[in-house]
Amino acid sequence: MSIISEQQNCMAHLLREIRKFYKLFPGLKDIAAFYAKFRRIIKDGERLQALRKEFGEEKSYRRFIRLETRMEELLKWPNPDNVLQGGNRQSKEATT
């Protein structure tokens, strides 16, 4: 599984990759938390899209801005448990 990629993925594939990554590193609780928050943002976006006409332009725009802010904050998340720098204690301890 490649961590860094320039290829675009659909949402289902992206969510599947996160789940696979978590299965490989179950001790990394930050991965599970990231997945839950990311999935919630996606679900909220889908709900907003479905209710867009009912909400009207102004309310939809405000909610979209909130979703965008939540996504930006999530993407600022520090490296989960330092896995990319090899700082995963559980994996290191398991191999020694």
C-alpha positions in Angstrom: 0.0 0.0 0.0 1.4 3.4 -1.0 1.1 6.2 1.5 2.1 9.1 -0.8 0.3 9.3 -4.2 -0.4 11.9 -6.8 -3.4 9.8 -8.1 -6.9 11.0 -7.3 -9.2 8.5 -5.6 -13.0 8.4 -5.2 -14.3 8.8 -1.6 -15.0 5.1 -1.2 -11.5 4.2 -2.2 -10.0 6.8 0.1 -12.1 5.6 3.1 -11.1 2.0 2.3 -7.4 2.9 2.2 -7.7 4.6 5.6 -9.4 1.5 7.0 -6.7 -0.8 5.5 -4.0 1.5 7.0 -5.6 1.2 10.4 -5.8 -2.6 10.2 -2.0 -2.6 9.5 -1.4 -0.3 12.5 -4.2 -1.0 15.0 -2.3 0.6 17.9 -2.6 4.0 16.2 -5.7 5.4 17.7 -5.2 8.8 15.9 -5.9 7.0 12.6 -9.3 5.8 13.9 -10.1 9.3 15.2 -9.0 10.9 11.9 -11.2 8.4 9.9 -14.2 9.1 12.1 -13.9 12.8 11.8 -13.2 12.6 8.0 -16.2 10.4 7.5 -18.4 12.7 9.5 -17.4 15.7 7.4 -18.2 13.7 4.2 -21.6 12.6 5.5 -22.4 16.2 6.6 -21.4 17.4 3.1 -23.7 14.8 1.5 -26.5 15.8 3.7 -26.0 19.5 3.0 -26.0 18.7 -0.8 -29.3 16.9 -0.4 -30.9 19.8 1.6 -29.4 22.6 -0.5 -32.7 23.7 -2.1 -34.6 23.5 1.2 -32.0 25.5 3.1 -31.6 28.2 0.4 -28.4 29.8 -0.9 -27.4 31.8 2.2 -27.9 29.0 4.8 -26.2 26.5 2.4 -23.3 28.8 1.9 -22.8 29.3 5.7 -22.9 25.5 6.3 -20.5 24.9 3.4 -18.0 27.4 4.9 -18.3 25.5 8.2 -17.6 22.2 6.4 -14.7 23.7 4.6 -13.2 25.0 7.9 -13.7 21.6 9.5 -11.9 19.9 6.6 -9.0 22.4 6.7 -8.6 21.9 10.5 -8.6 18.1 10.0 -5.9 18.4 7.3 -3.8 20.3 9.8 -3.8 17.2 12.0 -0.2 16.4 13.0 1.3 13.1 11.9 -0.9 10.4 13.5 1.2 8.8 16.2 4.4 9.7 14.2 4.0 6.6 12.0 5.5 8.2 9.0 8.7 9.0 11.0 8.9 5.5 12.4 7.8 6.7 15.8 5.3 3.9 16.3 6.2 2.5 19.7 3.9 -0.5 19.5 5.4 -1.7 16.2 9.0 -1.1 17.3 8.3 -3.0 20.6 6.6 -5.9 18.7 9.7 -6.3 16.5 12.3 -6.3 19.2 
